[in-house]
Amino acid sequence: MTVSVEQAQSSLKDLIRRTSQGEIVVITEGNEPVAELRPVAAARPAPTFGSCRGMLTILADDEEHLKDFAEYMK
């Protein structure tokens, strides 16, 4: 949907309702597009600590590589 700045000012509530239903609204000024109203993407839930439990398999215990890591972190 395309509306002029004047139309957008007079019907902002309706335009917001339309964008919340998935519609994209282009606002024009002098027949040139100047802005766009679009729905906000849904927020992603934060990861939960331990949610990947069981997804990693350690094939062998290897303490040797941790020495290099400890030196790097100093």
Summary of the structure (lengths in Angstrom):
residues: 74
radius of gyration: 26.2
end to end distance: 58.3
largest distance: 69.6
contacts: 116
relative contact order: 0.14
helix: 34%
strand: 19%
